[in-house]
């Protein structure tokens, strides 16, 4: 569960951050001029939907509002659910050790304040953020021919969002 | 400066998150090790000793 929650946190934050934040030269970013939620025309919404657009993209109202944020909502929900599961598992394991050493078990709420929970959680989070940050920066200067994660080999370093 | 932040916001965001969580992890870990040492009758461990140890 520790691994799952950190992976889904990584994707949740990356998906959310890349709406508004950009990295010039990176293939993991939009172009600076495209920062933000973009126009309906670009997103193929409203009058700009096409015949094969998903039903909820055409529906309008709450359904379209939910659908246009569905990726973030699902990833974020999975993160919260797996983090909760991790906390319950870790608490149970912590209390087993407490009893083995003739010490009193602690409540789940008390365990959430314990350094044991946060050390396990933060250990995973820092490695995920390092990996994403590294990828954002590496794609500015490094290339991998044929990979959609890379700019074309001959693309300038300051060219943003141009897949190979 | 504003242009630099705007053009490099994504890397700065994840770089800051990484450093903040690494620092927080080091503090939580040091408190955990200190609590374990006290349970076995030992003294506390300093933050610097902890981050330069194999435990971190």
Backbone of each chain as ProteinMPNN parsed JSONL, in Angstrom:
{"seq_chain_A": "XXXXXXXXXXXXXXXXXXXXXXXXXXXXXXXXXXXXXXXXXXXXXXXXXXXXXXXXXXXXXXXXXXXXXXXXXXXXXXXXXXXXXXXXXXXXXXXXXXXXXXXXXXXXXXXXXXXXXXXXXXXXXXXXXXXXXXXXXXXXXXXXXXXXXXXXXXXXXXXXXXXX", "coords_chain_A": {"N_chain_A": [[0.827, -1.215, 0.0], [2.016, 1.156, 0.682], [3.666, 1.679, -1.495], [1.774, 1.878, -3.571], [0.202, 4.127, -2.824], [1.993, 6.225, -3.008], [2.702, 6.213, -5.699], [0.284, 6.856, -6.951], [-0.137, 9.348, -5.827], [1.976, 10.728, -6.956], [1.224, 10.753, -9.703], [-1.231, 12.081, -9.485], [-0.482, 14.636, -8.558], [1.216, 15.379, -10.653], [-0.48, 15.409, -12.89], [-2.291, 17.416, -12.105], [-0.564, 19.618, -11.622], [0.575, 20.096, -14.134], [-1.396, 21.37, -15.546], [-1.373, 24.075, -14.968], [1.309, 24.8, -14.434], [4.422, 25.198, -16.126], [7.301, 23.953, -17.927], [9.845, 25.243, -19.517], [11.249, 24.02, -22.457], [10.997, 21.372, -21.741], [9.782, 18.069, -22.451], [7.783, 17.134, -20.971], [5.936, 19.001, -20.49], [3.428, 21.516, -21.222], [3.482, 24.068, -23.78], [4.604, 27.277, -22.722], [2.741, 29.312, -23.477], [0.355, 27.988, -23.502], [-0.483, 27.517, -20.927], [-2.814, 26.74, -18.315], [-6.413, 26.023, -18.29], [-7.209, 25.91, -20.92], [-8.947, 26.591, -24.094], [-12.436, 25.979, -25.026], [-12.553, 25.249, -27.652], [-10.046, 24.154, -28.209], [-10.145, 22.03, -26.486], [-12.17, 20.576, -27.513], [-14.922, 20.885, -26.804], [-18.363, 21.767, -25.947], [-19.633, 23.654, -28.544], [-17.72, 22.631, -30.138], [-17.421, 19.903, -30.097], [-16.932, 16.636, -31.564], [-18.272, 14.095, -33.794], [-17.475, 11.627, -32.719], [-16.856, 12.224, -30.117], [-16.641, 11.579, -26.566], [-19.63, 10.611, -24.746], [-20.15, 11.992, -22.326], [-18.616, 14.229, -22.713], [-20.046, 15.632, -24.542], [-22.413, 16.073, -23.202], [-22.673, 18.274, -21.453], [-23.09, 20.629, -18.674], [-23.127, 19.303, -15.314], [-22.213, 16.705, -15.785], [-20.303, 16.977, -17.872], [-18.567, 18.651, -16.53], [-17.644, 16.961, -14.47], [-16.489, 14.952, -16.052], [-14.471, 16.304, -17.418], [-12.609, 16.586, -15.465], [-12.045, 14.076, -14.681], [-9.797, 12.4, -14.719], [-8.004, 13.426, -12.83], [-9.662, 13.286, -10.587], [-10.129, 10.516, -10.287], [-7.495, 9.465, -9.988], [-6.713, 10.884, -7.7], [-8.577, 9.98, -5.825], [-7.931, 7.261, -5.686], [-5.378, 7.523, -4.635], [-5.939, 8.635, -2.066], [-7.471, 6.568, -0.968], [-5.657, 4.392, -0.941], [-3.698, 5.441, 0.682], [-5.052, 5.699, 3.078], [-5.553, 2.974, 3.522], [-2.921, 2.096, 3.818], [-2.245, 3.44, 6.194], [-3.904, 2.175, 8.046], [-3.014, -0.49, 7.909], [-0.321, -0.16, 8.675], [-0.682, 0.818, 11.251], [-1.82, -1.365, 12.532], [0.305, -3.193, 12.359], [2.231, -1.782, 13.817], [1.051, -1.752, 16.348], [1.114, -4.465, 16.918], [3.819, -4.856, 17.312], [4.139, -3.195, 19.508], [2.664, -4.593, 21.47], [4.177, -6.92, 21.558], [6.37, -5.994, 22.881], [5.357, -5.556, 25.344], [3.997, -3.147, 25.572], [1.524, -0.499, 25.508], [-1.13, -0.576, 23.095], [-1.798, 1.76, 20.403], [-4.265, 4.19, 19.338], [-5.735, 4.554, 16.012], [-5.88, 7.218, 15.25], [-3.993, 8.392, 16.957], [-1.76, 7.069, 16.055], [-1.408, 8.239, 13.548], [-0.054, 10.509, 14.17], [2.376, 9.632, 14.837], [5.953, 9.321, 14.447], [6.681, 7.009, 13.087], [4.687, 6.422, 11.12], [4.889, 8.683, 9.468], [7.547, 8.65, 8.655], [7.628, 6.356, 7.075], [5.788, 7.1, 5.095], [6.82, 9.53, 4.003], [9.268, 8.749, 3.033], [8.618, 7.368, 0.727], [7.291, 9.371, -0.731], [9.271, 11.361, -1.231], [10.994, 10.109, -2.992], [9.376, 9.695, -5.208], [8.798, 12.319, -6.019], [11.351, 13.171, -6.652], [11.896, 11.544, -8.869], [9.959, 12.382, -10.783], [10.573, 15.112, -11.002], [13.171, 14.902, -11.97], [12.693, 13.686, -14.459], [11.238, 15.727, -15.753], [13.222, 17.692, -16.022], [15.35, 16.322, -17.292], [14.298, 15.758, -19.858], [14.628, 18.114, -21.143], [17.275, 18.335, -21.917], [18.243, 15.802, -22.682], [17.907, 13.048, -25.016], [15.871, 10.5, -26.531], [15.776, 8.6, -29.145], [12.897, 7.918, -31.03], [11.212, 7.605, -28.851], [8.114, 8.63, -27.429], [8.328, 10.082, -25.177], [10.427, 11.717, -25.438], [11.938, 14.625, -26.942], [12.388, 15.272, -30.486], [15.565, 14.188, -31.721], [17.135, 16.181, -32.873], [15.943, 18.505, -31.976], [15.849, 21.83, -30.604], [17.136, 22.768, -27.309], [15.472, 24.611, -25.994], [13.003, 24.214, -27.043], [9.677, 23.393, -26.453], [7.56, 20.688, -25.479], [7.501, 18.784, -27.77], [7.119, 15.88, -29.196], [9.238, 12.99, -29.872]], "CA_chain_A": [[0.0, 0.0, 0.0], [2.915, 2.321, 0.705], [4.102, 1.927, -2.872], [0.643, 2.293, -4.386], [-0.279, 5.495, -2.528], [2.965, 7.209, -3.482], [2.625, 6.259, -7.161], [-0.914, 7.591, -7.34], [0.089, 10.745, -5.451], [2.869, 11.282, -7.973], [0.452, 11.035, -10.906], [-2.241, 13.094, -9.173], [0.153, 15.952, -8.523], [1.752, 15.69, -11.967], [-1.618, 15.76, -13.744], [-2.807, 18.714, -11.668], [0.428, 20.688, -11.768], [0.852, 20.406, -15.54], [-2.439, 22.235, -16.112], [-1.016, 25.472, -14.741], [2.75, 25.046, -14.392], [5.122, 24.762, -17.329], [8.754, 23.875, -17.877], [10.364, 25.578, -20.842], [12.219, 23.067, -22.987], [10.722, 19.995, -21.345], [8.756, 17.35, -23.186], [6.752, 16.761, -20.001], [5.192, 20.229, -20.208], [2.835, 22.263, -22.33], [4.207, 25.302, -24.085], [4.215, 28.336, -21.774], [1.564, 30.083, -23.919], [-0.838, 27.155, -23.335], [-0.741, 27.281, -19.503], [-4.202, 26.959, -17.923], [-7.347, 24.96, -18.67], [-7.374, 25.964, -22.375], [-10.264, 26.992, -24.63], [-13.348, 24.891, -25.407], [-12.22, 24.831, -29.021], [-8.888, 23.275, -28.129], [-10.544, 20.848, -25.731], [-13.271, 19.924, -28.252], [-16.109, 20.898, -25.94], [-19.423, 22.686, -26.353], [-19.917, 23.662, -29.977], [-16.565, 22.079, -30.848], [-17.335, 18.438, -29.993], [-17.029, 15.952, -32.854], [-19.224, 12.978, -33.76], [-16.968, 10.537, -31.88], [-16.515, 12.687, -28.758], [-17.33, 10.79, -25.536], [-20.983, 11.093, -24.444], [-20.13, 12.979, -21.249], [-17.997, 15.466, -23.209], [-21.111, 16.327, -25.277], [-23.615, 16.247, -22.372], [-22.734, 19.598, -20.831], [-23.477, 20.679, -17.263], [-22.344, 18.607, -14.287], [-21.536, 15.53, -16.355], [-19.082, 17.407, -18.552], [-17.677, 19.166, -15.483], [-17.002, 15.803, -13.847], [-15.669, 14.228, -17.036], [-13.253, 17.049, -17.784], [-11.67, 16.456, -14.343], [-12.161, 12.684, -14.243], [-8.482, 11.784, -14.524], [-7.523, 13.907, -11.537], [-10.559, 12.788, -9.536], [-9.906, 9.078, -10.066], [-6.148, 9.275, -9.43], [-6.709, 11.424, -6.352], [-9.368, 9.085, -4.981], [-7.135, 6.047, -5.451], [-4.306, 7.905, -3.704], [-6.472, 8.775, -0.709], [-7.904, 5.242, -0.495], [-4.491, 3.559, -0.638], [-3.012, 6.039, 1.836], [-5.856, 5.285, 4.234], [-5.28, 1.545, 3.734], [-1.559, 2.017, 4.358], [-2.238, 3.897, 7.586], [-4.558, 1.147, 8.866], [-2.089, -1.626, 7.954], [0.854, 0.218, 9.461], [-1.119, 0.949, 12.643], [-1.982, -2.734, 13.035], [1.654, -3.74, 12.49], [2.859, -1.018, 14.899], [0.476, -2.218, 17.615], [1.612, -5.832, 17.16], [5.148, -4.682, 17.91], [3.943, -2.616, 20.839], [2.239, -5.685, 22.373], [5.314, -7.841, 21.691], [7.281, -5.372, 23.854], [4.537, -5.269, 26.538], [3.593, -1.736, 25.615], [0.11, -0.302, 25.165], [-1.452, -0.274, 21.697], [-2.258, 3.145, 20.214], [-5.399, 4.323, 18.419], [-5.374, 4.942, 14.65], [-5.685, 8.667, 15.255], [-2.726, 8.649, 17.641], [-0.704, 6.543, 15.174], [-1.174, 9.192, 12.453], [0.87, 11.543, 14.641], [3.626, 8.98, 15.209], [6.983, 9.416, 13.405], [6.749, 5.765, 12.303], [3.822, 6.582, 9.953], [5.37, 9.741, 8.573], [8.829, 8.228, 8.077], [7.302, 5.405, 5.996], [5.084, 7.838, 4.03], [7.673, 10.543, 3.369], [10.318, 8.015, 2.326], [8.075, 7.07, -0.606], [6.947, 10.612, -1.428], [10.436, 12.111, -1.719], [11.556, 9.417, -4.152], [8.484, 9.932, -6.351], [8.984, 13.696, -6.475], [12.673, 13.219, -7.281], [11.801, 10.904, -10.186], [9.191, 13.242, -11.692], [11.363, 16.317, -11.221], [14.3, 14.529, -12.829], [12.17, 13.477, -15.807], [10.897, 17.049, -16.293], [14.462, 18.393, -16.374], [16.145, 15.53, -18.246], [13.776, 15.821, -21.219], [15.079, 19.358, -21.752], [18.634, 18.22, -22.455], [18.564, 14.458, -23.156], [17.018, 12.56, -26.068], [15.78, 9.081, -26.809], [15.196, 8.492, -30.478], [11.758, 7.019, -31.164], [10.321, 7.593, -27.686], [7.237, 9.795, -27.329], [8.705, 10.838, -23.97], [11.588, 12.532, -25.778], [11.855, 15.498, -28.106], [13.227, 14.78, -31.579], [16.977, 14.284, -31.364], [17.689, 17.452, -33.327], [15.166, 19.655, -31.484], [16.618, 22.701, -29.696], [16.851, 22.568, -25.893], [14.392, 25.475, -25.495], [11.729, 23.854, -27.686], [8.869, 22.732, -25.426], [6.436, 19.822, -25.862], [7.545, 18.283, -29.146], [7.516, 14.472, -29.041], [10.129, 12.378, -30.866]], "C_chain_A": [[0.855, 1.255, 0.0], [3.338, 2.683, -0.71], [2.96, 2.456, -3.725], [0.286, 3.747, -4.117], [0.695, 6.526, -3.077], [2.94, 7.319, -5.004], [1.415, 7.089, -7.598], [-0.826, 9.054, -6.913], [0.941, 11.436, -6.511], [2.064, 11.677, -9.22], [-0.606, 12.112, -10.664], [-1.62, 14.483, -9.218], [0.674, 16.343, -9.9], [0.63, 16.134, -12.917], [-2.129, 17.154, -13.38], [-1.841, 19.855, -11.941], [0.629, 21.083, -13.224], [-0.277, 21.159, -16.229], [-1.937, 23.682, -16.081], [0.475, 25.771, -14.775], [3.413, 24.49, -15.643], [6.616, 24.672, -17.068], [9.273, 24.083, -19.294], [11.414, 24.554, -21.258], [11.921, 21.618, -22.667], [9.643, 19.37, -22.208], [7.621, 16.902, -22.271], [5.832, 17.94, -19.69], [4.486, 20.734, -21.446], [3.758, 23.437, -22.644], [3.729, 26.383, -23.11], [2.951, 29.102, -22.189], [0.26, 29.307, -23.699], [-1.193, 26.889, -21.876], [-2.196, 27.6, -19.161], [-5.11, 25.878, -18.488], [-7.72, 24.962, -20.155], [-8.807, 26.24, -22.813], [-11.11, 25.757, -24.93], [-12.997, 24.363, -26.791], [-11.069, 23.825, -28.995], [-9.247, 21.955, -27.446], [-11.717, 20.101, -26.389], [-14.501, 19.767, -27.371], [-17.144, 21.857, -26.501], [-19.717, 22.556, -27.838], [-18.808, 22.98, -30.788], [-16.409, 20.566, -30.68], [-17.466, 17.859, -31.4], [-17.948, 14.746, -32.684], [-18.782, 11.888, -32.77], [-16.534, 10.991, -30.497], [-17.266, 11.822, -27.752], [-18.66, 11.442, -25.144], [-20.972, 12.186, -23.376], [-19.414, 14.264, -21.653], [-19.059, 16.303, -23.917], [-22.255, 16.754, -24.357], [-23.769, 17.655, -21.818], [-23.054, 19.496, -19.35], [-22.526, 19.919, -16.342], [-21.571, 17.428, -14.873], [-20.256, 15.919, -17.075], [-18.077, 17.953, -17.542], [-16.935, 18.046, -14.781], [-16.035, 15.135, -14.823], [-14.387, 14.972, -17.362], [-12.225, 17.073, -16.649], [-11.568, 15.012, -13.865], [-10.808, 12.034, -13.957], [-7.928, 12.153, -13.15], [-8.363, 13.331, -10.389], [-10.289, 11.314, -9.231], [-8.537, 8.832, -9.435], [-6.096, 9.751, -7.979], [-7.471, 10.541, -5.382], [-8.596, 7.819, -4.657], [-6.0, 6.357, -4.481], [-4.833, 7.953, -2.267], [-6.877, 7.41, -0.131], [-6.704, 4.378, -0.114], [-3.696, 4.135, 0.528], [-3.737, 5.683, 3.126], [-5.571, 3.819, 4.562], [-3.886, 1.346, 4.324], [-1.543, 2.372, 5.843], [-2.854, 2.84, 8.509], [-3.644, -0.075, 9.022], [-0.895, -1.34, 8.857], [0.508, 0.305, 10.95], [-1.236, -0.433, 13.278], [-0.606, -3.367, 13.302], [2.392, -3.084, 13.662], [2.365, -1.537, 16.253], [0.89, -3.655, 17.942], [2.981, -5.771, 17.82], [5.06, -4.105, 19.308], [3.616, -3.728, 21.848], [3.38, -6.663, 22.602], [6.325, -7.313, 22.709], [6.545, -4.949, 25.114], [4.207, -3.792, 26.679], [2.154, -1.604, 25.115], [-0.053, -0.018, 23.679], [-1.943, 1.17, 21.604], [-3.432, 3.154, 19.251], [-4.882, 4.717, 17.04], [-5.066, 6.428, 14.585], [-4.359, 9.058, 15.887], [-1.569, 8.196, 16.747], [-0.388, 7.517, 14.039], [-0.215, 10.311, 12.855], [2.239, 10.956, 14.96], [4.657, 9.116, 14.102], [7.109, 8.159, 12.558], [5.922, 5.898, 11.017], [4.413, 7.576, 8.958], [6.709, 9.393, 7.932], [8.575, 7.284, 6.898], [6.67, 6.146, 4.808], [6.036, 8.744, 3.27], [8.824, 9.924, 2.595], [9.876, 7.733, 0.886], [7.851, 8.359, -1.39], [8.2, 11.291, -2.01], [11.039, 11.434, -2.949], [10.691, 9.623, -5.396], [8.687, 11.333, -6.907], [10.337, 13.871, -7.15], [12.593, 12.665, -8.7], [11.077, 11.803, -11.183], [9.981, 14.508, -12.017], [12.529, 16.049, -12.162], [13.836, 14.355, -14.274], [11.85, 14.809, -16.489], [12.162, 17.76, -16.791], [15.258, 17.638, -17.43], [15.648, 15.674, -19.68], [14.099, 17.155, -21.897], [16.366, 19.097, -22.535], [18.967, 16.854, -23.063], [17.533, 13.992, -24.179], [16.994, 11.038, -26.102], [15.039, 8.914, -28.123], [14.056, 7.485, -30.475], [10.813, 7.017, -29.983], [9.432, 8.829, -27.686], [7.528, 10.636, -26.081], [9.865, 11.789, -24.243], [11.258, 13.473, -26.931], [12.618, 14.837, -29.236], [14.699, 15.072, -31.276], [17.563, 15.648, -31.722], [16.948, 18.681, -32.828], [16.009, 20.5, -30.538], [16.212, 22.461, -28.238], [15.666, 23.408, -25.418], [13.048, 25.222, -26.198], [10.937, 23.006, -26.696], [7.796, 21.859, -26.065], [6.444, 19.431, -27.334], [8.056, 16.848, -29.099], [8.376, 13.962, -30.177], [9.456, 11.295, -31.68]], "O_chain_A": [[0.494, 2.276, -0.586], [3.364, 3.858, -1.077], [3.151, 3.379, -4.517], [0.087, 4.521, -5.052], [0.28, 7.581, -3.556], [3.138, 8.407, -5.545], [1.514, 7.92, -8.501], [-1.391, 9.919, -7.582], [0.67, 12.569, -6.909], [2.201, 12.789, -9.729], [-0.85, 12.954, -11.528], [-2.164, 15.396, -9.839], [0.588, 17.51, -10.283], [0.777, 17.11, -13.652], [-2.372, 17.976, -14.263], [-2.233, 20.918, -12.423], [0.83, 22.259, -13.527], [-0.131, 21.551, -17.387], [-2.069, 24.415, -17.062], [0.869, 26.888, -15.111], [3.018, 23.443, -16.156], [7.127, 25.245, -16.106], [9.152, 23.208, -20.152], [12.346, 24.261, -20.509], [12.524, 20.719, -23.254], [8.709, 20.043, -22.644], [6.62, 16.357, -22.735], [5.044, 17.888, -18.746], [4.88, 20.43, -22.573], [4.679, 23.753, -21.891], [2.561, 26.39, -22.72], [2.168, 29.5, -21.326], [-0.819, 29.899, -23.708], [-2.11, 26.115, -21.602], [-2.753, 28.588, -19.639], [-4.632, 24.921, -19.098], [-8.474, 24.096, -20.599], [-9.748, 26.14, -22.026], [-10.594, 24.648, -25.07], [-13.131, 23.17, -27.062], [-11.108, 22.792, -29.663], [-8.716, 20.899, -27.791], [-12.191, 19.098, -25.854], [-15.044, 18.673, -27.215], [-16.861, 22.651, -27.398], [-20.016, 21.466, -28.326], [-18.954, 22.78, -31.994], [-15.388, 20.002, -31.073], [-18.024, 18.485, -32.301], [-18.353, 14.416, -31.569], [-19.609, 11.301, -32.072], [-15.905, 10.223, -29.77], [-18.382, 11.377, -28.022], [-18.803, 12.663, -25.201], [-21.686, 13.182, -23.491], [-19.587, 15.292, -20.998], [-18.994, 17.532, -23.902], [-22.99, 17.687, -24.679], [-24.884, 18.169, -21.727], [-23.265, 18.401, -18.829], [-21.313, 19.889, -16.548], [-20.423, 17.182, -14.506], [-19.228, 15.262, -16.907], [-16.873, 17.741, -17.684], [-15.736, 18.157, -14.521], [-14.908, 14.797, -14.463], [-13.338, 14.358, -17.559], [-11.098, 17.527, -16.845], [-11.064, 14.751, -12.772], [-10.693, 11.209, -13.051], [-7.447, 11.296, -12.408], [-7.828, 12.941, -9.352], [-10.227, 10.913, -8.069], [-8.424, 8.084, -8.465], [-5.5, 9.091, -7.128], [-7.054, 10.372, -4.236], [-8.594, 7.353, -3.518], [-5.692, 5.55, -3.604], [-4.232, 7.374, -1.362], [-6.651, 7.135, 1.048], [-6.726, 3.707, 0.918], [-3.081, 3.383, 1.285], [-3.106, 5.398, 4.144], [-5.373, 3.46, 5.723], [-3.696, 0.525, 5.222], [-0.908, 1.69, 6.647], [-2.376, 2.635, 9.625], [-3.512, -0.626, 10.115], [-0.511, -2.163, 9.689], [1.305, -0.085, 11.803], [-0.809, -0.647, 14.412], [-0.39, -3.993, 14.34], [3.097, -3.761, 14.41], [3.15, -1.736, 17.18], [1.002, -4.018, 19.113], [3.275, -6.52, 18.751], [5.826, -4.487, 20.193], [4.205, -3.799, 22.927], [3.542, -7.182, 23.706], [7.052, -8.091, 23.328], [7.022, -4.1, 25.868], [4.149, -3.262, 27.788], [1.64, -2.468, 24.405], [0.761, 0.68, 23.072], [-2.437, 1.736, 22.58], [-3.584, 2.24, 18.442], [-3.741, 5.158, 16.9], [-4.104, 6.844, 13.939], [-3.68, 9.961, 15.399], [-0.529, 8.851, 16.687], [0.762, 7.616, 13.611], [0.365, 10.98, 12.0], [3.162, 11.69, 15.315], [4.3, 9.039, 12.926], [7.591, 8.226, 11.427], [6.396, 5.532, 9.941], [4.431, 7.327, 7.752], [6.979, 9.791, 6.799], [9.22, 7.394, 5.856], [6.981, 5.852, 3.654], [6.061, 8.734, 2.04], [9.304, 10.498, 1.618], [10.667, 7.847, -0.05], [8.181, 8.435, -2.574], [8.184, 11.742, -3.155], [11.54, 12.11, -3.847], [11.211, 9.715, -6.508], [8.742, 11.521, -8.122], [10.461, 14.632, -8.11], [13.155, 13.246, -9.628], [11.537, 11.966, -12.313], [10.048, 14.924, -13.173], [12.837, 16.858, -13.037], [14.499, 14.816, -15.204], [12.158, 14.996, -17.667], [12.156, 18.361, -17.866], [15.784, 18.246, -18.362], [16.447, 15.711, -20.616], [13.867, 17.309, -23.096], [16.532, 19.568, -23.66], [19.882, 16.757, -23.88], [16.409, 14.492, -24.2], [17.971, 10.377, -25.749], [13.82, 9.071, -28.19], [14.2, 6.361, -29.995], [9.709, 6.481, -30.087], [9.908, 9.942, -27.911], [7.036, 11.757, -25.947], [10.241, 12.579, -23.377], [10.42, 13.171, -27.78], [13.417, 13.933, -28.99], [15.026, 16.08, -30.651], [18.377, 16.202, -30.983], [17.288, 19.798, -33.217], [16.794, 19.963, -29.757], [15.1, 22.014, -27.958], [14.925, 22.976, -24.534], [12.076, 25.941, -25.965], [11.451, 22.023, -26.162], [7.193, 22.239, -27.069], [5.492, 19.718, -28.06], [9.258, 16.611, -28.978], [8.267, 14.433, -31.309], [10.087, 10.696, -32.551]]}, "seq_chain_B": "XXXXXXXXXXXXXXXXXXXXXXXXXXXXXXXXXXXXXXXXXXXXXXXXXXXXXXXX", "coords_chain_B": {"N_chain_B": [[13.249, 37.651, -12.944], [10.575, 36.897, -12.354], [9.874, 35.876, -14.828], [11.636, 33.743, -14.999], [10.649, 32.076, -12.954], [8.079, 31.594, -13.951], [8.627, 30.247, -16.364], [9.943, 28.005, -15.505], [8.372, 26.738, -13.68], [7.294, 24.138, -13.269], [9.445, 22.343, -12.779], [10.54, 23.641, -10.571], [8.44, 23.379, -8.768], [8.251, 20.534, -8.327], [10.839, 20.085, -7.502], [10.95, 21.553, -5.141], [8.997, 20.199, -3.637], [10.283, 17.718, -3.424], [12.625, 18.355, -1.907], [11.429, 19.342, 0.429], [9.958, 17.107, 1.376], [12.028, 15.303, 1.722], [13.502, 16.542, 3.742], [11.548, 16.549, 5.769], [11.21, 13.792, 6.062], [13.706, 13.123, 7.094], [13.598, 14.3, 9.601], [11.413, 12.969, 10.806], [12.427, 10.377, 10.753], [14.684, 10.632, 12.403], [13.451, 11.161, 14.848], [12.121, 8.77, 15.211], [14.215, 6.882, 15.422], [15.461, 7.866, 17.699], [13.405, 7.465, 19.601], [13.319, 4.673, 19.588], [15.882, 4.066, 20.539], [15.725, 5.105, 23.106], [13.849, 3.431, 24.224], [15.365, 1.188, 24.589], [17.009, 1.95, 26.548], [18.929, 3.744, 25.771], [20.474, 6.891, 24.666], [19.386, 10.012, 23.083], [19.545, 10.563, 19.502], [21.356, 12.751, 17.443], [20.174, 14.959, 14.801], [22.028, 15.324, 12.744], [23.76, 13.157, 13.112], [21.997, 11.117, 12.55], [21.259, 11.58, 9.788], [23.634, 11.094, 8.534], [23.969, 8.485, 8.912], [23.605, 4.93, 8.191], [20.989, 4.225, 8.489], [19.405, 6.301, 7.491]], "CA_chain_B": [[12.962, 36.642, -11.893], [9.217, 36.374, -12.563], [9.902, 35.069, -16.065], [12.332, 32.508, -14.668], [9.719, 31.243, -12.187], [6.977, 31.187, -14.838], [9.105, 29.306, -17.373], [10.503, 26.819, -14.858], [7.481, 26.452, -12.559], [7.059, 22.708, -13.035], [10.648, 21.795, -12.138], [10.658, 24.271, -9.248], [7.398, 22.787, -7.921], [8.622, 19.191, -7.9], [12.094, 20.186, -6.773], [10.61, 22.014, -3.79], [8.323, 19.087, -2.958], [11.299, 16.716, -3.111], [13.468, 18.815, -0.795], [10.608, 19.453, 1.639], [9.639, 15.778, 1.902], [13.282, 14.704, 2.171], [13.79, 17.154, 5.042], [10.556, 16.052, 6.721], [11.531, 12.385, 6.302], [14.884, 13.059, 7.957], [13.169, 14.657, 10.961], [10.596, 11.856, 11.301], [13.323, 9.241, 10.961], [15.518, 10.899, 13.574], [12.584, 11.003, 16.032], [11.834, 7.343, 15.329], [15.427, 6.231, 15.918], [15.649, 8.325, 19.087], [12.41, 6.78, 20.429], [13.74, 3.269, 19.701], [17.06, 4.025, 21.407], [15.277, 5.366, 24.5], [13.164, 2.191, 24.671], [16.403, 0.228, 24.985], [17.855, 2.565, 27.566], [19.971, 4.581, 25.166], [20.191, 8.327, 24.611], [18.843, 10.483, 21.806], [20.513, 10.681, 18.397], [21.192, 14.067, 16.817], [19.717, 14.94, 13.416], [23.181, 15.172, 11.854], [24.223, 11.764, 13.236], [21.024, 10.275, 11.859], [21.276, 11.704, 8.312], [24.899, 10.559, 8.032], [24.01, 7.063, 9.261], [23.039, 4.027, 7.176], [19.525, 4.166, 8.686], [18.763, 7.28, 6.62]], "C_chain_B": [[11.581, 36.016, -12.085], [9.161, 35.476, -13.786], [10.565, 33.729, -15.782], [11.387, 31.556, -13.931], [8.599, 30.727, -13.078], [7.429, 30.097, -15.815], [9.64, 28.005, -16.785], [9.645, 26.352, -13.682], [7.353, 24.981, -12.234], [8.249, 22.073, -12.307], [10.817, 22.36, -10.729], [9.654, 23.656, -8.277], [7.824, 21.412, -7.414], [9.957, 19.172, -7.155], [11.853, 20.603, -5.325], [9.93, 20.906, -2.99], [9.332, 18.024, -2.539], [12.127, 17.137, -1.898], [12.684, 18.883, 0.511], [10.308, 18.081, 2.232], [10.902, 15.042, 2.363], [13.652, 15.244, 3.559], [12.836, 16.618, 6.112], [10.818, 14.583, 7.064], [12.708, 12.267, 7.263], [14.522, 13.371, 9.41], [12.351, 13.523, 11.573], [11.47, 10.658, 11.619], [14.186, 9.416, 12.196], [14.705, 10.719, 14.863], [12.295, 9.53, 16.285], [13.024, 6.612, 15.932], [15.673, 6.607, 17.374], [14.683, 7.604, 20.016], [12.818, 5.317, 20.643], [14.937, 3.131, 20.628], [16.657, 4.22, 22.863], [14.582, 4.143, 25.072], [14.162, 1.171, 25.183], [17.43, 0.848, 25.921], [18.967, 3.441, 27.028], [19.581, 6.046, 25.157], [19.636, 8.718, 23.255], [19.963, 10.567, 20.767], [20.291, 12.034, 17.739], [20.75, 13.892, 15.365], [20.886, 14.683, 12.475], [23.713, 13.735, 11.897], [23.291, 10.844, 12.458], [21.164, 10.359, 10.341], [22.598, 11.224, 7.705], [25.039, 9.068, 8.355], [23.378, 6.231, 8.137], [21.515, 3.929, 7.295], [18.809, 5.125, 7.749], [18.98, 6.93, 5.155]], "O_chain_B": [[11.414, 34.8, -11.998], [8.488, 34.446, -13.784], [10.109, 32.695, -16.269], [11.33, 30.368, -14.247], [8.209, 29.564, -12.979], [6.697, 29.138, -16.061], [9.775, 27.012, -17.499], [10.131, 25.652, -12.793], [7.306, 24.603, -11.063], [8.067, 21.349, -11.328], [11.192, 21.638, -9.805], [9.969, 23.436, -7.107], [7.768, 21.148, -6.213], [10.172, 18.335, -6.278], [12.473, 20.074, -4.403], [10.239, 20.696, -1.817], [9.252, 17.488, -1.434], [12.306, 16.352, -0.967], [13.199, 18.528, 1.571], [10.39, 17.899, 3.446], [10.843, 14.242, 3.297], [14.065, 14.487, 4.437], [13.256, 16.278, 7.218], [10.667, 14.175, 8.215], [12.707, 11.41, 8.147], [15.074, 12.775, 10.335], [12.567, 13.156, 12.728], [11.278, 9.996, 12.639], [14.399, 8.467, 12.951], [15.212, 10.188, 15.85], [12.23, 9.091, 17.434], [12.861, 5.812, 16.852], [16.051, 5.76, 18.184], [15.076, 7.172, 21.1], [12.679, 4.786, 21.745], [15.006, 2.189, 21.417], [17.199, 3.562, 23.752], [14.707, 3.849, 26.261], [13.864, 0.389, 26.085], [18.548, 0.357, 26.071], [19.86, 3.836, 27.777], [18.486, 6.405, 25.589], [19.437, 7.871, 22.384], [21.147, 10.633, 21.097], [19.148, 12.423, 17.501], [20.925, 12.827, 14.773], [20.762, 13.917, 11.519], [24.071, 13.164, 10.867], [23.737, 9.91, 11.792], [21.185, 9.328, 9.668], [22.675, 10.975, 6.502], [26.083, 8.464, 8.108], [22.706, 6.765, 7.254], [20.831, 3.593, 6.327], [17.724, 4.812, 7.258], [18.509, 7.647, 4.273]]}, "name": "protein", "num_of_chains": 2, "seq": "XXXXXXXXXXXXXXXXXXXXXXXXXXXXXXXXXXXXXXXXXXXXXXXXXXXXXXXXXXXXXXXXXXXXXXXXXXXXXXXXXXXXXXXXXXXXXXXXXXXXXXXXXXXXXXXXXXXXXXXXXXXXXXXXXXXXXXXXXXXXXXXXXXXXXXXXXXXXXXXXXXXXXXXXXXXXXXXXXXXXXXXXXXXXXXXXXXXXXXXXXXXXXXXXXXXXXXXXXXXX"}
